[in-house]
Amino acid sequence: MALLDIDGLVSGYGRIKVLHGISLRVNEGEIVAILGANGAGKSTLLNTIVGQIQARDGTVSFDGSRLDRLDTQAIVRRGLALVPERRQLFGAMSVEENLLLGAYSRADRDGVRADIAAQFALFPRLKERRRQLARSLSGGEQQMAAISRALMARPRMLLLDEPSLGLAPQMIATIVNTLLALRRGGGTLLLVEQNARAALGLADRAYIMETGRIVVEGTAAALLDSPAVQDAYLGGRGTREGAMEERIRARATALRQESAKPKGE
């Protein structure tokens, strides 16, 4: 049974229907990418999963329990957390205060303090800026803070909406390495990205959306090697992958091979 199972999901804004019967699954321990152009409905899908937009039809199930009639707070308590597009930090609050907001549903103070320390170990730059206002951070630092804030809820699945948006290549590589480390530690990730090559280099499987529908799905390797997908979504078969994208793909492959080795080898 999939950890996240979506069947026939329909949702939108007011009278406007954006999602038209989306069905997908995410298995525990996977990184799954959702790809597509602007307006395809990717962000609407994530926001519907976490209850920020009400589903009109279909089901969203997590670990066998329905989520599609719950509010966002209840969904977070079930084990999902969203890193929203453009971070959406509280700019007038410090980095540490933003992280504490991610643990708003928790009552274990000692655990929260330990998790703050863990996030600063994950992103040492945040520790250096723990008392700075979030609005004073660079875009990459804000993305680190947004990921850490979501992780403070101790989610079983992390949803990320365009985590590479507006970031320099070096910072994208840092974020990608962090996501790979989370996956290696047993985390499950659902990732929305416009940078299709980089996302496919990172993911196990992917779905491609157009106008609120899934039009292609498969393993990331198969989609990267598909001439039709290359022509339609990756800039054509003659396009060379950038150096950063090659490094992402090689790093992800190496980590998967290492994870597959018997313990003690």
C-alpha positions in Angstrom: 0.0 0.0 0.0 1.3 3.4 -0.9 2.0 5.9 1.9 0.2 8.6 -0.1 -2.6 7.5 -2.4 -4.6 10.1 -4.5 -7.5 8.9 -6.6 -9.6 11.0 -9.0 -8.8 14.3 -7.2 -10.7 17.3 -8.4 -10.2 20.8 -7.0 -9.9 24.5 -7.9 -10.7 28.1 -6.9 -14.3 29.3 -6.8 -16.0 28.3 -10.1 -12.7 27.5 -11.7 -11.7 23.8 -11.8 -8.0 23.4 -11.9 -7.4 19.7 -11.2 -9.4 17.2 -13.3 -9.2 13.7 -11.8 -5.6 13.5 -10.6 -4.5 10.0 -9.5 -1.0 9.2 -8.2 0.8 7.4 -5.4 4.0 7.9 -3.3 5.6 4.9 -1.6 7.4 5.2 1.7 11.0 6.1 1.2 10.6 7.5 -2.3 11.3 10.8 -3.9 8.5 11.5 -6.4 8.6 14.6 -8.7 5.6 16.4 -10.2 6.7 18.3 -13.4 4.9 20.7 -15.7 4.8 24.2 -17.0 3.3 27.2 -15.2 -0.5 26.8 -14.9 -0.4 23.0 -15.0 -1.9 22.8 -11.5 1.1 21.6 -9.6 0.9 24.0 -6.7 -2.9 23.5 -6.6 -2.3 19.8 -6.2 0.1 20.3 -3.2 -2.2 22.8 -1.6 -5.2 20.4 -1.9 -3.2 17.5 -0.4 -2.5 19.6 2.7 -6.0 21.0 3.0 -5.4 24.6 2.1 -7.8 24.1 -0.9 -10.9 21.9 -0.4 -11.1 18.9 -2.6 -14.3 18.8 -4.7 -14.2 15.1 -5.6 -11.9 12.2 -5.3 -9.8 11.0 -2.3 -6.5 11.7 -0.7 -5.4 8.9 1.7 -2.2 8.9 3.8 -1.1 5.6 5.4 -4.6 4.2 4.8 -6.6 7.1 6.3 -8.6 9.8 4.4 -7.2 13.3 4.5 -9.5 15.1 2.0 -12.0 16.2 4.6 -9.5 17.3 7.3 -8.2 20.8 7.9 -4.5 21.7 7.4 -3.6 21.5 11.1 -5.1 18.0 11.4 -3.2 16.9 8.2 0.1 18.2 9.7 -0.6 16.1 12.8 -1.1 13.1 10.6 2.5 13.5 9.3 2.6 15.8 6.2 4.4 19.1 6.0 4.6 21.6 3.1 7.5 23.8 2.1 5.5 26.4 0.1 6.5 28.1 -3.1 8.5 31.3 -2.4 9.1 30.1 1.2 6.4 32.3 2.9 8.5 32.9 6.0 7.4 35.5 8.6 9.8 38.2 7.7 9.5 40.2 10.9 10.4 37.2 13.0 13.8 35.7 13.5 15.0 32.5 11.9 14.7 30.6 15.2 11.2 32.0 15.8 10.1 30.8 12.3 11.5 27.3 13.1 9.6 27.2 16.4 6.4 28.0 14.5 6.9 24.7 12.5 6.5 22.9 15.9 3.3 24.7 16.9 1.4 21.4 17.2 4.0 19.8 19.4 4.0 19.8 23.2 7.4 18.1 23.8 9.6 21.1 24.6 12.8 19.1 25.1 12.2 17.4 21.7 11.6 20.8 20.1 14.9 22.1 21.5 16.7 19.0 20.2 15.1 19.4 16.8 16.2 23.1 16.6 19.7 21.9 17.2 19.4 19.2 14.6 18.2 21.8 12.0 21.2 24.0 12.8 23.4 21.0 12.3 21.7 20.3 8.9 22.0 24.0 7.9 25.0 25.5 9.8 24.3 28.9 8.1 21.0 29.1 9.8 22.7 28.7 13.2 24.9 31.7 12.3 21.7 33.7 11.5 19.4 32.3 14.1 18.6 35.8 15.5 18.4 37.6 12.2 15.0 38.6 10.8 13.9 36.2 8.1 13.4 39.0 5.6 17.1 39.8 5.8 18.2 36.4 4.6 19.2 35.6 1.0 16.9 33.5 -1.1 18.9 30.4 -0.5 19.0 31.0 3.2 15.2 31.5 3.2 14.8 28.2 1.5 16.9 26.5 4.1 14.7 28.1 6.8 11.5 27.0 5.1 12.7 23.4 4.8 13.8 23.4 8.5 10.5 24.9 9.6 8.6 22.1 7.9 10.9 19.5 9.4 10.2 20.8 12.8 6.8 19.1 12.6 8.6 15.8 12.3 6.7 14.8 9.1 6.6 11.4 7.6 6.3 13.0 4.2 7.7 16.3 3.1 6.1 18.2 0.2 8.2 20.9 -1.6 6.8 23.4 -4.0 9.6 24.7 -6.4 12.5 24.5 -3.9 15.0 25.6 -6.6 13.0 28.7 -7.7 15.2 31.8 -8.0 18.3 30.2 -6.5 21.9 30.2 -7.7 23.3 26.9 -9.0 25.5 26.5 -5.9 22.6 26.9 -3.6 20.4 24.5 -5.6 23.2 21.9 -5.2 23.1 22.5 -1.4 19.3 22.0 -1.3 19.5 18.9 -3.5 22.2 17.3 -1.3 19.9 18.0 1.7 16.9 16.4 0.1 19.1 13.3 -0.8 20.3 13.1 2.8 16.7 13.3 4.1 15.7 10.5 1.7 18.7 8.4 2.7 17.6 8.8 6.3 14.2 7.2 5.4 12.3 10.3 4.5 9.6 10.4 1.8 9.4 13.5 -0.5 6.9 14.8 -3.0 8.6 17.5 -5.1 7.1 20.0 -7.5 9.7 21.4 -9.9 9.9 23.3 -13.2 13.6 22.3 -13.5 12.7 19.0 -15.1 16.2 17.6 -15.7 17.4 18.3 -12.1 14.2 16.9 -10.6 14.4 13.7 -12.7 18.0 13.4 -11.7 16.9 13.5 -8.0 13.6 11.5 -8.1 12.8 7.8 -8.2 9.6 8.4 -10.2 7.8 11.3 -11.7 4.4 12.5 -13.0 4.1 15.2 -15.7 1.0 17.5 -15.5 -0.7 19.5 -18.2 -3.8 21.6 -17.6 -4.7 19.8 -14.4 -4.2 16.3 -15.7 -1.5 13.7 -15.4 -0.3 13.1 -19.0 2.9 11.0 -18.4 4.2 9.0 -15.5 7.1 6.6 -15.0 10.4 6.0 -13.4 12.7 9.0 -13.6 15.3 7.1 -15.6 12.7 6.1 -18.2 11.4 9.6 -18.5 14.9 11.0 -18.9 15.6 8.5 -21.6 12.3 8.9 -23.5 12.7 10.8 -26.8 9.1 12.1 -26.6 9.6 13.4 -23.1 12.9 15.0 -24.0 11.4 16.8 -27.0 8.3 18.0 -25.1 9.7 18.8 -21.7 13.5 18.7 -21.6 14.4 20.9 -24.5 15.0 18.3 -27.2 17.3 15.3 -27.6 20.1 17.5 -28.8 20.2 19.5 -25.5 23.1 18.7 -23.2 22.5 18.4 -19.5 24.2 21.2 -17.5 27.1 20.3 -15.2 24.9 20.8 -12.1 22.2 18.5 -13.4 24.8 15.8 -14.2 26.2 16.1 -10.7 22.7 15.8 -9.2 22.0 12.6 -11.2 25.4 11.1 -10.4 25.1 11.9 -6.7 21.6 10.4 -6.5 22.6 7.2 -8.3 25.6 6.8 -6.0 23.5 7.2 -2.9 20.9 4.7 -4.2 23.7 2.2 -4.9 25.2 2.7 -1.5 21.8 2.3 0.2 21.2 -1.0 -1.6 24.4 -2.6 -0.3 24.0 -5.1 2.6 24.9 -3.6 5.9 28.5 -4.1 7.0 29.7 -4.3 3.4 
